Amino acid sequence: MGTEALSTRMPVVAELITVLKNDQNALVTGPSGSGKSHVLRDLAAALRATGHRAVEFDCADRAARQALRDEIHAPQIDPAFFLLDNFEQADTSTLHALLDLDERGRRAVAALETGNQRTPYLRAVDEVLRDREPAAPRIAAVRQFPLRPLAFHDIAWLVHELSPTMLNSATVHTIASLAAGRPAWALDLLVLAEHGALTHLPRPGIVEQIPRELNLPGMRAVVRSAGPLTPASATAALLSAELGPTDYALLEDHLGARAVRELGERGVLTRAPESDHYAVLPFVAAALRPFAAPELLSEGRRAIAEYLVAQEAIGIPLSTSETLRCARGLAFSDDDRAPLPHREARVRVLHRATTSSVAMRHDSQARAFLLRTGAANAPLSGTAHAQVVGALVGAGAALDLLDAHGGDAPRDATRRSALRAAAAAEAGGALTTAARTDDTAEPTETERVTAWWNSNEPLGAVHSTLRHLSDTAEPETAALAAALFELDSVWNGRLPRGTWIASGARIPALPVSPAGSDDLVAGTLLLARGVTVFLAGELALRADELIAASTASATPEAHARWIRHLVAAGEALACGHAERAALEWCLLEDTAPRATALRLRECLRTIGDSITAASAAETSAAAPGGRPLTLEHFTRYLTGHHSSLRQAETTDDPESETLPVLRFARAHLTAAAQQNPVELVRAAQRLQRLELWAPAAFAASTARTIYLSRRTVSGVRECDDRLDALEAHLAGSLPWYRTGTLPTAHFARLTPRELEVARLAAKGMSNAALALRLGCSVRTIESHLAQAKAKLGAHSRQELAAKLWAEAPQPGPVVPPRPGGLTAVPAEAV
């Protein structure tokens, strides 16, 4: 893994060069991991590239400090710029030598850490100033360049650039969250990710046992910066990281005033942005873990768990991470002595921790919590118990428990019916009604809806019933009926009238669930709506709505993860990157809500198969005209295989209309078949509004090819500008995207004769002289010149000369790359 991509600090490097050329000294400051050393390396490379001498020294090395002093005090000093890393470890003699260097007209740039290690440097400066008080103005005149944390997007870009393998969205999100804007930390986290040492849920974290053989310079720098910590303080650092941002006074209550004060003095404790809360960052805590005392850590975790139980007992809800932390630290041996509200709060926390672990697919943890519920004489019951056992043991066990426990409270009827139907479908058996008191009775509305969710039968005949139930049934059943109608309609290429997806309204909020209930219905609704907007071509426009809707669920963190994979798959597919889309979709299937209905699972599998086929560049025989539109057609369209969509058809339905994205796709392909560049540009605009980048680029590229053949320079320029703007937007908004990734770079080449004529014309030869030299007519020369101008987007000979001058000479036909950097392919591929 290289470090070339750490040039994300290049604007700073450019400013430093200007400062040096203006005969000033500079100081690059920042906390551990902020990239100071890489700035110096980039600066040295930039100076040498322009013919300047750059001398680098590491002030942490005693021998390097002596070598620096020797060079400064040499009788004849070569013109050079001095670059000093780890300047916080410079001693007084080094500072005196640098003042001497300044007096001799030589300039330096130093990198200074702003954490605890800066204290010795400040003391050395004070001592130097006592000896050389007149030097104070020169020290004050040093230009300072504080390195700000990189933005989340920049860290994501960096790890995509440096990773030897394709990274998925969950890993990138975890690294960018833990890196806190520091590129050096991001490099260590990338190494940890490669070794499976990162955790994603309930919040980004680092495993407790980091492989010792890993080379993690960022963590070593953290330990060096913090200095020697007592075991109590190191333990307090770990507990603070687990607690998250907390009020300072409360932090002292939990960890002890002395430990908190030491963490603050050592620069280990960090203030959360725009708040009065403090915490130790998880990356720092992981670096300090070897210095913590295990027994103190266990005691601290138990004390925090008791505090969280007290919080639950007075009605302050715990987050998912607090619930899991509390459940892990609780001891039930003294429950009999605790007041009743306290005991009930413990049980609620343990129950929620069990169901949350199932939702996040932490099965071993869920099993341990489930066993503890029995040991605490507070077992789970009803639907929640069946769902947990079904996840851990199998669908058959879930059905047995549902039948054995009988009916739940009326408010849980929808949840119970949904679980029963999903478990029966997974078990491969018929849907039973053993829990009902009268097996001969007609199925309830809820049972009908959940049965439809868990069958593969076409639903066209029951659309009107689903619409009716979405208006009349109780809230959860109504929401399930509406979501099923919407998904089935969109799956078949139709926009269901009178729904939120047709009107442009926001994604509906989740129905209010009983306190502490599982996410069985919420997960189905969220996933169904996510797939619906994906199929409707609106995923990019509604990603934030999906995340917002998930916050009302019992485990929003688990839903945020699969939503992230869904959005990333949609982004990749919209760019025609089927391989990345297949990676993200596979992870979506792995992290989708537990007990997902059969129809929804089949939707995910079918979409995944379609994306995988596209990523493998598989082709199928052309379908006969009139074949109903399928998802495979549309997936292939997004990745450039247009023939299948052109031959597919949608069926008429009085209750719906063709999806806009399909209408736009048809308009694109129709315009291409009719060789209509104006309509192709219009189709590109429409597709771009839906953020379907690859189809938009396909349409614009086809228009450009047509304009080229017609020698319409203005049309070629318009298409080039559109494609360049599209490339620039993607490069700035998608961290993984690199210029030229869109699979649309097929532009016509200059023929050998066009190239020859263009080069001679650019040198000033007239058409008549060209015709005489090449042995052809003046009209032929005019034709070659017009074609070359159109292909290169040049209006005049001057512009033609400029574009040819910008091209590197190469044998054979010239392929003029556009400013966006797309690579051309042979004209035969156009």
C-alpha positions in Angstrom: 0.0 0.0 0.0 1.4 3.3 -1.0 0.9 6.8 0.5 0.7 8.8 -2.7 -3.0 9.6 -2.1 -2.1 11.4 1.1 -1.6 14.5 -1.1 -5.1 15.5 0.1 -3.1 18.3 1.9 -1.7 19.6 -1.4 -3.3 23.1 -0.9 -1.2 23.4 2.2 1.9 22.4 0.3 1.2 25.0 -2.3 0.9 27.7 0.4 4.1 26.5 2.1 6.0 26.9 -1.2 4.8 30.4 -1.5 5.8 31.2 2.0 9.3 29.8 1.4 9.7 31.8 -1.8 8.7 34.9 0.1 11.7 34.3 2.4 9.6 33.2 5.5 9.7 30.3 7.8 6.7 28.1 8.5 5.3 25.8 11.2 2.8 23.1 10.4 0.8 22.2 13.5 -1.8 19.6 14.2 -2.7 16.7 16.5 -1.4 13.2 16.2 -2.4 11.6 13.0 -3.3 14.8 11.2 -0.8 14.2 8.3 2.0 16.6 9.3 4.8 14.2 8.2 3.1 13.6 4.9 2.8 17.3 4.3 6.6 17.6 4.7 7.2 14.7 2.4 4.9 16.2 -0.3 6.6 19.6 0.2 10.1 18.0 -0.2 9.0 16.3 -3.4 7.4 19.5 -4.8 10.6 21.5 -4.0 12.8 19.0 -5.7 10.6 18.8 -8.7 11.2 22.5 -9.2 15.0 22.2 -8.9 15.3 23.2 -5.2 17.3 21.4 -2.6 15.2 20.1 0.4 17.0 18.7 3.4 14.8 16.6 5.8 15.5 15.9 9.4 13.6 14.0 12.1 14.0 15.8 15.5 12.9 12.7 17.4 16.3 11.2 16.4 19.2 12.5 18.4 21.7 11.7 15.6 19.5 13.6 13.2 19.4 16.6 15.5 23.2 16.6 15.7 23.5 16.2 11.9 21.1 19.2 11.5 23.3 21.3 13.8 26.5 20.3 12.0 25.0 21.3 8.6 23.7 24.6 9.9 27.1 25.5 11.4 29.2 24.3 8.4 31.4 27.1 7.0 29.7 27.0 3.6 26.0 26.1 3.6 24.4 25.2 0.3 21.2 27.0 -0.7 18.5 24.7 0.6 15.2 24.5 2.5 15.3 22.6 5.8 12.3 20.4 6.6 12.0 19.3 10.3 9.6 16.6 11.4 8.6 15.9 15.1 9.7 19.5 16.0 8.1 19.1 19.4 11.1 17.0 20.4 13.7 19.7 19.3 16.0 20.7 22.2 17.3 24.2 22.9 20.6 23.6 21.0 18.5 22.8 17.9 16.4 25.9 18.3 19.6 28.0 18.7 21.0 26.5 15.5 17.8 27.3 13.6 18.0 30.9 14.7 21.5 31.0 13.3 20.2 29.4 10.1 17.6 32.2 9.9 20.3 34.9 10.3 22.2 33.4 7.4 19.1 33.7 5.1 18.0 30.1 5.0 14.4 29.1 5.5 12.8 26.1 7.3 9.5 24.4 7.7 8.8 22.4 10.8 6.0 20.0 11.8 4.8 20.4 15.4 2.3 18.3 17.3 -0.3 20.2 19.3 -0.9 17.5 21.9 0.9 16.8 25.2 4.2 16.5 23.5 4.3 20.2 22.7 5.0 21.1 26.3 8.8 20.4 26.1 9.0 22.4 23.0 7.4 25.4 24.6 9.8 25.2 27.5 12.7 25.1 25.1 11.4 28.2 23.3 11.1 30.0 26.7 14.7 29.1 27.5 16.0 30.2 24.1 14.2 33.5 24.5 15.8 34.2 27.8 19.2 33.8 26.1 18.3 35.6 22.9 15.5 38.0 23.7 16.0 40.0 20.4 15.0 36.9 18.5 11.4 37.1 19.8 10.1 39.0 16.8 11.6 36.5 14.4 10.0 33.6 16.2 6.7 35.4 16.3 6.9 36.1 12.5 7.0 32.3 11.7 3.9 31.5 9.6 1.7 28.8 11.3 -0.4 26.4 9.3 -2.8 24.4 11.5 -4.0 21.2 9.8 -7.8 20.9 10.2 -9.4 17.5 10.3 -10.3 16.2 6.9 -13.9 16.0 6.0 -15.7 12.6 6.1 -15.8 12.5 2.3 -12.1 13.2 2.0 -11.2 10.3 4.4 -13.6 8.1 2.5 -11.8 9.1 -0.8 -8.4 8.4 0.8 -9.2 4.9 1.9 -10.8 4.0 -1.4 -7.6 5.3 -3.1 -5.2 3.3 -0.9 -7.1 0.1 -0.4 -5.7 -2.9 -2.4 -9.2 -4.3 -2.7 -12.7 -2.9 -3.4 -14.1 -1.6 -0.1 -17.8 -1.8 0.8 -19.8 1.1 2.2 -20.0 -0.3 5.8 -16.2 -0.6 6.1 -15.6 2.9 4.6 -18.2 4.4 7.0 -16.6 2.8 10.0 -13.1 3.9 9.0 -14.2 7.5 8.3 -16.2 7.6 11.6 -13.3 6.3 13.7 -10.5 8.3 11.9 -11.9 11.7 13.2 -10.6 13.5 10.2 -7.0 12.3 10.6 -5.4 10.6 7.6 -2.7 8.7 9.5 -5.4 7.1 11.6 -7.4 6.2 8.5 -4.3 4.3 7.3 -4.1 2.2 10.5 -7.9 1.6 10.4 -7.6 0.4 6.8 -5.0 -2.2 8.0 -7.3 -3.2 10.9 -10.2 -3.6 8.4 -8.1 -5.9 6.2 -7.6 -8.1 9.3 -11.2 -8.1 10.4 -10.5 -6.0 13.5 -13.3 -3.4 13.1 -16.9 -3.6 14.3 -19.8 -1.8 12.7 -22.7 -2.2 15.1 -24.2 -0.8 17.2 -21.7 1.9 16.4 -18.2 1.9 14.7 -15.6 0.3 16.9 -12.3 -1.6 17.1 -12.1 -5.1 18.5 -10.5 -5.6 21.9 -7.8 -8.0 20.8 -5.8 -6.3 18.0 -3.2 -8.6 16.4 0.2 -7.6 17.8 2.0 -8.2 14.5 0.3 -5.4 12.7 2.3 -2.3 11.8 0.2 0.6 13.2 2.3 3.8 13.3 -0.8 5.9 14.0 -1.5 4.1 17.2 2.2 4.2 18.2 2.1 7.9 17.8 -1.0 8.2 20.0 0.8 6.3 22.8 3.9 8.4 22.4 1.9 11.6 22.5 -0.1 10.6 25.5 3.0 9.7 27.5 3.1 7.3 30.3 -0.4 6.8 31.9 -1.2 5.1 35.1 -3.4 1.9 34.7 -6.3 3.8 36.3 -6.1 6.6 33.8 -5.7 4.2 30.8 -8.7 2.2 32.1 -10.7 5.5 32.4 -9.8 6.3 28.8 -11.4 3.0 27.7 -14.5 3.6 29.8 -14.8 7.1 28.4 -14.7 5.8 24.8 -17.4 3.3 25.6 -19.6 5.9 27.2 -19.3 8.3 24.3 -19.6 12.1 24.7 -20.6 12.9 28.3 -20.9 15.9 30.6 -17.6 16.6 32.3 -19.0 16.5 35.8 -20.7 13.2 35.1 -17.5 11.9 33.6 -15.7 12.7 36.9 -18.5 10.8 38.8 -18.0 7.7 36.6 -14.2 7.7 36.2 -12.8 9.7 39.1 -11.8 13.4 39.1 -8.0 12.5 39.1 -8.2 10.2 36.1 -10.3 12.7 34.1 -7.9 15.5 34.9 -4.9 13.5 33.8 -6.6 12.5 30.6 -7.4 16.2 29.9 -3.8 17.3 30.7 -2.3 14.6 28.4 -4.6 15.6 25.5 -6.4 12.3 25.6 -9.8 13.7 26.4 -11.5 15.4 23.5 -14.3 17.9 23.5 -17.1 16.9 21.1 -17.7 19.5 18.4 -20.2 22.2 19.2 -21.1 20.8 22.7 -19.9 20.8 26.3 -19.4 17.0 26.3 -16.1 15.2 26.4 -14.9 11.7 25.4 -11.8 9.7 24.5 -11.9 8.8 20.8 -12.2 5.1 20.1 -9.0 5.0 18.1 -7.1 6.6 21.1 -8.8 4.1 23.5 -7.7 1.2 21.3 -4.1 2.4 21.3 -4.1 2.7 25.1 -5.9 -0.6 25.8 -2.7 -2.5 26.6 -2.0 -0.2 29.5 -5.4 -0.6 31.2 -6.1 -2.8 34.2 -8.6 -5.6 33.4 -10.0 -5.8 36.9 -10.6 -2.0 37.0 -12.2 -2.2 33.6 -14.7 -4.8 34.8 -15.6 -2.8 37.9 -16.0 0.3 35.9 -18.3 -1.4 33.4 -20.5 -2.8 36.1 -20.8 0.6 37.8 -21.8 2.2 34.5 -24.3 -0.6 33.9 -26.0 0.1 37.3 -26.1 3.8 36.4 -27.8 3.0 33.1 -30.3 0.8 34.8 -31.2 3.6 37.2 -31.7 5.9 34.1 -34.0 3.3 32.6 -35.9 2.9 35.8 -36.8 6.7 35.9 -38.0 6.6 32.3 -35.1 8.0 30.4 -34.7 5.6 27.3 -31.4 4.1 26.5 -29.9 4.0 23.1 -29.1 0.6 21.5 -25.4 0.8 22.3 -26.2 1.8 25.9 -28.7 -1.1 26.2 -26.1 -3.6 25.0 -23.4 -2.2 27.2 -25.7 -2.2 30.2 -26.8 -5.8 29.6 -23.3 -7.0 29.3 -22.3 -5.4 32.6 -25.3 -6.3 34.7 -25.2 -8.9 37.5 -28.6 -10.4 38.7 -27.3 -12.1 41.8 -28.5 -9.1 44.0 -31.8 -8.6 42.3 -33.8 -9.6 45.3 -32.4 -6.7 47.3 -33.1 -4.1 44.6 -36.4 -2.1 44.6 -39.1 -3.4 42.2 -38.7 -0.6 39.6 -34.9 -1.3 39.5 -35.6 -5.0 38.9 -38.1 -4.4 36.2 -35.8 -2.0 34.5 -33.0 -4.7 34.4 -35.4 -7.1 32.8 -36.5 -4.6 30.1 -32.9 -3.8 29.3 -32.0 -7.5 29.1 -35.0 -8.2 26.8 -34.2 -5.3 24.5 -30.5 -6.3 24.4 -31.6 -9.8 23.3 -33.9 -8.7 20.5 -31.4 -6.0 19.4 -28.6 -8.5 19.1 -30.8 -10.7 16.9 -31.6 -7.7 14.7 -27.8 -6.9 14.4 -27.0 -10.5 13.7 -24.9 -10.9 16.8 -26.1 -14.4 17.3 -23.6 -15.5 20.0 -24.4 -12.4 22.0 -28.1 -13.0 21.6 -27.8 -16.6 22.7 -25.9 -15.5 25.9 -28.5 -12.8 26.7 -31.4 -15.3 26.1 -29.8 -17.7 28.5 -29.4 -14.9 31.1 -33.1 -14.1 30.8 -33.8 -17.6 32.0 -31.2 -17.4 34.8 -32.7 -14.2 35.9 -36.2 -15.8 36.0 -37.4 -13.3 33.4 -37.7 -15.2 30.1 -38.8 -13.6 26.9 -42.3 -14.5 25.9 -44.7 -14.5 23.0 -43.6 -13.2 19.6 -40.2 -11.8 20.8 -39.2 -15.2 22.2 -40.3 -17.0 19.1 -38.4 -14.6 16.8 -35.2 -14.9 18.8 -35.3 -18.7 18.9 -36.2 -18.8 15.3 -33.1 -16.7 14.4 -30.9 -18.9 16.6 -32.4 -22.4 16.0 -34.6 -22.2 12.9 -38.1 -21.5 11.6 -39.5 -24.7 12.8 -38.6 -23.9 16.4 -40.3 -20.5 16.0 -43.5 -22.1 14.8 -43.5 -24.5 17.7 -43.1 -21.7 20.2 -45.9 -19.6 18.6 -48.2 -22.5 18.8 -47.2 -23.4 22.4 -47.6 -19.9 23.8 -51.0 -19.2 22.4 -52.2 -15.7 21.5 -50.4 -12.4 22.4 -52.0 -9.2 23.4 -54.2 -7.8 20.6 -51.7 -5.1 19.9 -49.2 -7.8 18.9 -51.5 -9.7 16.5 -50.0 -8.2 13.4 -46.4 -9.0 14.5 -47.4 -12.5 15.5 -49.1 -13.2 12.2 -46.2 -11.8 10.2 -43.7 -14.0 12.1 -45.9 -17.1 11.7 -46.2 -16.5 7.9 -42.5 -15.8 7.4 -41.5 -18.8 9.5 -43.9 -21.2 7.7 -42.6 -20.0 4.3 -39.0 -20.4 5.5 -39.7 -23.9 6.8 -41.3 -24.8 3.5 -44.5 -25.9 4.9 -48.1 -24.8 4.8 -49.2 -21.8 6.9 -50.8 -23.3 10.0 -53.4 -21.8 12.2 -52.9 -23.9 15.3 -52.8 -20.9 17.6 -56.3 -19.8 16.5 -59.3 -21.0 18.6 -61.4 -21.8 15.5 -59.5 -23.2 12.5 -62.6 -23.2 10.3 -63.0 -19.4 10.6 -62.1 -17.2 7.7 -58.5 -15.8 7.8 -58.3 -12.4 9.4 -57.3 -9.3 7.4 -53.8 -9.5 9.0 -53.5 -13.2 8.1 -54.4 -12.6 4.5 -51.9 -9.7 4.1 -49.1 -11.6 5.8 -49.9 -14.7 3.7 -49.6 -12.7 0.5 -46.3 -11.3 1.7 -45.0 -14.9 2.0 -46.2 -16.4 -1.3 -44.8 -16.2 -4.8 -48.2 -16.0 -6.5 -49.0 -13.0 -8.8 -50.9 -10.3 -6.9 -52.7 -8.6 -9.8 -56.0 -10.0 -8.8 -55.8 -8.8 -5.2 -54.5 -5.2 -5.9 -57.9 -3.7 -5.2 -58.2 -5.7 -2.0 -54.8 -4.4 -0.9 -55.8 -0.9 -1.7 -58.9 -1.3 0.4 -57.1 -2.8 3.3 -54.5 0.0 3.2 -57.3 2.4 4.0 -59.4 0.4 6.4 -57.3 -2.1 8.4 -55.6 -1.4 11.7 -52.3 0.7 11.3 -49.7 -2.0 11.0 -51.8 -4.3 8.7 -52.7 -1.3 6.6 -49.1 -0.3 6.2 -48.1 -3.8 5.2 -50.9 -3.9 2.7 -50.0 -0.6 1.2 -46.3 -1.5 1.0 -47.1 -4.8 -0.7 -49.3 -3.1 -3.3 -46.6 -0.4 -4.0 -43.8 -2.9 -4.3 -45.6 -5.3 -6.6 -46.7 -2.4 -8.8 -43.3 -1.0 -9.2 -41.8 -4.4 -9.6 -43.9 -4.8 -12.7 -42.8 -1.4 -14.1 -45.9 0.6 -13.1 -46.3 3.7 -10.9 -49.2 3.1 -8.5 -51.5 6.1 -8.6 -52.6 7.7 -5.4 -49.5 6.6 -3.4 -46.6 8.5 -1.9 -44.3 7.2 -4.6 -46.6 8.6 -7.3 -47.2 11.9 -5.7 -43.7 12.6 -4.6 -44.6 12.7 -0.9 -42.1 11.7 1.7 -41.7 8.0 2.6 -44.4 7.2 5.2 -43.5 7.1 8.9 -43.5 3.7 10.6 -46.6 2.8 12.5 -46.3 3.4 16.3 -45.2 0.1 17.9 -45.6 -1.1 21.5 -42.7 0.0 23.7 -39.8 -2.4 23.6 -41.3 -4.4 20.7 -39.1 -6.0 18.0 -38.6 -4.7 14.5 -40.5 -7.4 12.7 -43.0 -5.2 11.0 -40.8 -2.1 10.9 -38.0 -4.0 9.1 -40.4 -5.4 6.5 -41.9 -1.9 5.8 -38.5 -0.2 5.6 -36.9 -2.8 3.3 -40.0 -2.9 1.1 -40.0 0.9 0.7 -36.2 0.9 0.1 -36.6 -1.7 -2.7 -39.6 0.3 -4.1 -37.6 3.5 -4.5 -34.7 1.6 -5.9 -36.9 0.1 -8.6 -38.5 3.4 -9.2 -35.2 5.0 -9.9 -35.5 7.4 -7.0 -33.1 5.8 -4.5 -30.5 8.6 -4.7 -33.2 11.2 -4.2 -34.7 9.5 -1.2 -31.7 8.0 0.7 -32.0 10.6 3.5 -35.7 9.8 3.8 -35.0 6.2 4.3 -32.5 6.9 7.1 -34.9 9.3 8.7 -37.7 6.7 8.6 -35.5 4.1 10.3 -34.9 6.3 13.4 -38.4 5.4 14.6 -37.6 1.7 14.7 -36.3 -0.3 17.7 -32.8 -0.8 16.2 -32.1 2.1 13.8 -28.4 1.3 13.7 -29.1 -2.1 12.2 -31.4 -0.6 9.6 -28.9 2.2 8.8 -26.4 -0.5 7.8 -28.5 -2.3 5.2 -29.8 1.1 3.9 -26.2 2.1 3.4 -25.5 -1.0 1.3 -28.7 -0.4 -0.6 -27.8 3.2 -1.4 -24.2 2.2 -2.3 -25.5 -0.5 -4.7 -27.9 2.0 -6.3 -25.1 4.6 -6.7 -22.8 2.0 -8.3 -25.5 0.7 -10.6 -26.4 4.3 -11.6 -22.8 4.7 -12.7 -22.8 1.4 -14.6 -20.4 -0.2 -12.1 -22.0 -3.6 -11.9 -19.1 -5.2 -9.9 -19.3 -2.7 -7.1 -23.1 -2.9 -7.1 -22.9 -6.7 -6.9 -20.6 -6.4 -3.8 -23.0 -4.0 -2.0 -26.1 -6.0 -2.9 -24.6 -9.2 -1.6 -24.0 -7.4 1.7 -27.5 -6.0 1.7 -28.9 -9.5 1.5 -26.6 -10.6 4.4 -27.7 -7.6 6.6 -31.4 -7.3 5.6 -33.9 -7.5 8.5 -34.4 -10.8 10.1 -37.6 -12.7 9.4 -38.0 -10.9 6.1 -41.1 -12.0 4.2 -40.6 -14.6 1.5 -41.7 -12.3 -1.4 -39.2 -9.7 -0.2 -36.4 -12.2 0.0 -37.2 -13.3 -3.5 -37.1 -9.7 -4.7 -33.6 -9.2 -3.2 -32.4 -12.5 -4.6 -33.7 -11.8 -8.1 -32.2 -8.3 -8.2 -28.9 -9.7 -6.9 -28.8 -12.3 -9.6 -29.5 -9.7 -12.2 -26.7 -7.4 -11.0 -24.3 -10.3 -10.7 -25.1 -11.3 -14.3 -24.4 -7.8 -15.4 -21.1 -7.6 -13.5 -20.0 -10.9 -15.2 -20.8 -9.3 -18.6 -23.2 -12.2 -19.3 -25.4 -11.9 -22.4 -28.6 -13.7 -23.2 -30.4 -14.3 -26.4 -32.6 -11.4 -27.6 -36.1 -11.9 -26.3 -38.9 -11.8 -28.8 -40.9 -8.6 -28.9 -43.7 -8.3 -26.5 -41.9 -10.0 -23.6 -43.0 -8.4 -20.3 -40.5 -6.1 -18.7 -38.4 -7.7 -16.0 -35.8 -6.3 -13.6 -33.1 -8.0 -15.7 -33.9 -5.7 -18.6 -33.5 -2.6 -16.5 -30.3 -3.7 -14.8 -28.8 -4.4 -18.2 -29.9 -1.0 -19.4 -28.1 0.7 -16.5 -24.9 -1.1 -17.4 -25.1 -0.5 -21.2 -26.8 -3.6 -22.5 -29.7 -1.7 -24.2 -31.2 -4.3 -26.6 -33.1 -6.2 -24.0 -35.0 -3.2 -22.7 -35.7 -2.0 -26.2 -37.6 -5.3 -26.9 -39.4 -5.5 -23.6 -42.9 -4.2 -23.0 -45.0 -3.2 -20.0 -48.6 -4.2 -19.5 -51.5 -1.8 -19.3 -53.1 -1.3 -15.8 -55.9 1.3 -15.2 -54.7 1.8 -11.6 -51.1 2.7 -12.6 -48.9 4.2 -15.3 -45.4 3.4 -16.6 -42.6 4.4 -14.2 -41.0 7.7 -15.2 -37.5 6.1 -15.2 -38.8 3.5 -17.8 -40.4 6.3 -19.9 -37.1 8.2 -19.9 -35.2 5.0 -20.8 -37.6 4.4 -23.7 -37.2 8.0 -24.9 -33.4 7.5 -24.8 -33.4 4.3 -26.8 -36.1 5.6 -29.3 -34.0 8.7 -29.9 -30.9 6.6 -30.4 -32.7 4.4 -32.9 -34.0 7.5 -34.8 -30.5 9.1 -34.7 -32.0 12.2 -33.1 -29.3 14.0 -31.1 -31.6 16.7 -29.8 -33.9 14.2 -28.1 -30.9 12.2 -26.9 -29.6 15.3 -25.1 -33.1 15.9 -23.7 -33.2 12.3 -22.5 -29.8 12.8 -20.8 -31.1 15.8 -18.9 -34.1 13.8 -17.6 -32.0 10.8 -16.6 -29.5 13.1 -14.9 -32.3 14.6 -12.8 -33.0 11.1 -11.4 -29.2 10.8 -10.8 -28.9 7.9 -13.3 -25.5 8.9 -14.4 -24.5 6.1 -16.7 -27.7 6.2 -18.8 -27.4 10.0 -19.0 -23.8 9.6 -20.2 -24.8 6.9 -22.7 -27.4 9.2 -24.1 -25.0 12.2 -24.3 -22.3 10.0 -25.8 -24.6 8.7 -28.5 -25.7 12.3 -29.3 -22.0 13.3 -29.6 -21.3 10.5 -32.0 -24.2 11.6 -34.2 -23.0 15.2 -34.1 -19.5 14.0 -35.0 -20.8 12.2 -38.1 -22.7 15.4 -39.1 -19.7 17.6 -38.3 -21.8 19.7 -36.0 -19.1 21.3 -33.8 -21.5 23.1 -31.5 -23.3 19.9 -30.8 -20.1 18.0 -30.0 -19.1 20.8 -27.6 -22.4 20.8 -25.9 -22.2 17.0 -25.3 -18.5 17.3 -24.2 -19.5 20.0 -21.7 -22.3 17.8 -20.3 -20.1 14.8 -20.0 -17.3 16.8 -18.4 -19.7 18.3 -15.9 -21.1 14.9 -15.1 -17.6 13.4 -14.5 -16.7 16.4 -12.3 -19.9 16.0 -10.3 -19.3 12.2 -9.7 -15.6 12.7 -8.8 -16.6 15.3 -6.2 -19.6 13.4 -4.7 -18.8 9.7 -4.8 -15.5 8.9 -2.8 -14.9 5.7 -4.8 -15.5 7.2 -8.2 -12.4 7.9 -10.4 -12.6 9.9 -13.6 -13.3 7.6 -16.6 -15.2 5.0 -14.6 -18.4 5.6 -16.5 -18.7 2.9 -19.2 -19.5 5.4 -22.0 -16.1 6.5 -23.3 -16.5 5.5 -26.9 -15.6 8.4 -29.2 -14.5 8.3 -32.8 -10.8 8.5 -33.6 -9.1 10.7 -36.1 -8.2 8.7 -39.2 -4.5 8.8 -40.3 -5.4 11.1 -43.2 -7.5 13.5 -41.0 -4.6 13.6 -38.5 -2.1 14.5 -41.2 -4.3 17.2 -42.7 -5.0 18.7 -39.3 -1.4 18.8 -38.3 -0.3 20.5 -41.5 -3.2 22.9 -41.4 -2.3 23.8 -37.8 1.2 24.7 -39.1 -0.4 27.3 -41.3 -0.6 25.6 -44.7 -3.4 26.7 -46.9 -6.0 24.2 -48.3 -4.5 24.6 -51.8 -1.0 23.9 -50.6 -2.3 20.8 -48.7 -4.1 19.5 -51.7 -0.9 19.9 -53.8 1.2 18.2 -51.2 -1.1 15.3 -50.6 -2.1 14.8 -54.2 -5.9 15.3 -53.7 -8.6 17.9 -54.4 -9.2 21.0 -52.3 -12.7 19.7 -51.5 -11.2 16.5 -50.1 -8.9 18.7 -47.8 -11.9 20.7 -46.7 -13.8 17.5 -45.9 -10.9 16.1 -43.8 -10.5 19.4 -41.9 -14.2 19.7 -41.2 -14.3 16.2 -39.8 -11.2 16.8 -37.6 -12.6 20.0 -36.2 -15.9 18.3 -35.4 -14.2 15.4 -33.7 -12.0 17.6 -31.6 -14.7 20.2 -30.9 -12.7 23.0 -32.6 -14.3 26.0 -34.4 -11.2 27.4 -36.1 -7.7 26.4 -37.2 -6.4 28.2 -34.1 -8.5 26.0 -31.8 -7.5 23.0 -33.9 -3.8 23.8 -33.4 -4.3 24.3 -29.7 -6.0 21.0 -29.3 -3.4 19.2 -31.4 -0.6 20.9 -29.4 -2.1 19.6 -26.1 -1.9 16.0 -27.4 1.2 13.9 -26.9 2.5 12.7 -30.2 1.8 9.0 -30.8 2.0 6.7 -33.8 -1.1 5.7 -35.6 -4.5 7.2 -35.3 -4.8 9.8 -32.6 -7.4 9.4 -29.9 -7.9 12.9 -28.5 -8.9 12.5 -24.8 -11.5 14.9 -23.6 -10.7 17.2 -20.7 -12.6 14.9 -18.3 -10.0 12.2 -18.9 -12.2 9.5 -20.6 -10.3 7.1 -22.7 -11.4 6.5 -26.2 -11.9 3.1 -27.9 -11.7 2.3 -31.6 -14.3 3.8 -33.8 -15.5 0.3 -34.6 -16.9 0.1 -31.1 -19.0 3.3 -31.6 
